[in-house]
């Protein structure tokens, strides 16, 4: 099975890197598991939003960028809900 043109193992690795990058960029401390989850979920959600506008991307570079942006958005939403 594929996730945005990459395999499941690659999605976990790239999701972890994207989540870690978002964690560093947003200056938060989440932990490894949460970084992976944020990267993967952020990529899936943002990819679905982009697909609604007929903007589809595939490949691991696009997954990394979309995962990073999606994870940053999720961290920002989490901070808004926490306050």
ChimeraX attribute file (.defattr): number of C-alpha atoms within 10 A of each C-alpha:
attribute: neighborCount
match mode: 1-to-1
recipient: residues
	/A:1	7
	/A:2	10
	/A:3	17
	/A:4	18
	/A:5	15
	/A:6	17
	/A:7	13
	/A:8	13
	/A:9	11
	/A:10	15
	/A:11	23
	/A:12	18
	/A:13	15
	/A:14	24
	/A:15	29
	/A:16	24
	/A:17	20
	/A:18	30
	/A:19	34
	/A:20	24
	/A:21	21
	/A:22	24
	/A:23	22
	/A:24	13
	/A:25	11
	/A:26	14
	/A:27	10
	/A:28	12
	/A:29	11
	/A:30	15
	/A:31	11
	/A:32	13
	/A:33	12
	/A:34	15
	/A:35	23
	/A:36	24
	/A:37	17
	/A:38	28
	/A:39	35
	/A:40	28
	/A:41	18
	/A:42	26
	/A:43	29
	/A:44	18
	/A:45	16
	/A:46	19
	/A:47	22
	/A:48	14
	/A:49	13
	/A:50	14
	/A:51	12
	/A:52	10
	/A:53	9
	/A:54	9
	/A:55	10
	/A:56	13
	/A:57	15
	/A:58	12
	/A:59	12
	/A:60	18
	/A:61	12
	/A:62	16
	/A:63	28
	/A:64	23
	/A:65	17
	/A:66	24
	/A:67	32
	/A:68	29
	/A:69	20
	/A:70	25
	/A:71	31
	/A:72	23
	/A:73	17
	/A:74	18
	/A:75	21
	/A:76	13
	/A:77	11
	/A:78	11
	/A:79	11
	/A:80	9
	/A:81	8
	/A:82	7
	/A:83	5
